[in-house]
Structure formats: C-alpha cells, structure tokens
C-alpha cells in the first residue's frame, strides 16, 4: 500500500497591519494568486487530498481556500492548533494520526522546512527546497499501510514546486 503526503507552506501573507497578531494575518494579493496557482497545479497532476491537516492560523486556512476550488472534491479540513509554528516532531505526530490515503498538511516555517527535509530519503534537486519559501509544496509517497508507520527518511519525492515556477 502507498500513502501520499502533500506538504504545503502557507502562501505569502500580508504585513499591512503591524498591530495584527501573527496568527490572524491574511494572505496578500500575491499569496491569494499563488494559492490558486497551486490548486491548478495540483489538479493538473491528479494530486487530490482526501484529508487536510491545517494549522489554525488564518493564512494557512486562506491558503487552503485558494487551493481547494481547483480540486473539485471537498475533503474534510481539520484545523490543528498544534500545527501553528510546529516543529518537525509535532508535525510527524499529527501525520501519524491521519486516515486518508492522500493527506495535505499546511503549515509554517521554520518547522515545515525541517520536516520536509527529514521526512524524505532524498531531497529534490530544486534549490528552493532548502529554504521552503511561501507556497512551497512537496508531494511524497510512502510505502506504508497506515500513517502510524511513517518515520523519518521514508518518503520518496514525486514532485516539488514553488508558486513562482508555476506562474513562469
């Protein structure tokens, strides 16, 4: 059996209001467009998550809202407060409780970058993988029967993209 993870860092957020809490920052116009581009890219490759594990920050939720129209089906979105600025160990613990064959996790740096590096056996050749910029999306497969079996270095990379590469 194979499980698939789509790991997405939230799209570009707005810093227009310096008094706004970090948790409540929305996407800026570039981020909104990037989320839509990511949705179209995922759909064009047949990557359709059956479960969404999303930080409860506004910018991660808005990233999913931008991605989802292109995918058609509406999987259950699970807002996970513990994914807000989570480190890789917390992200792994959350993933181990996933239930769908294809799971999308939406989170934040620096944790998501470290998680991405540790979860795959070999990093993709794309130089942007190292910094995992906003909107960065990794698609990785795991030869496991259940997510509770997932561990470090077990993923094989299928795809990696950043929004700027989609728009180019």
Order of alpha helices (4+ residues) and beta strands (2+ residues): beta-alpha-beta-alpha-beta-alpha-beta-alpha-beta-beta-alpha
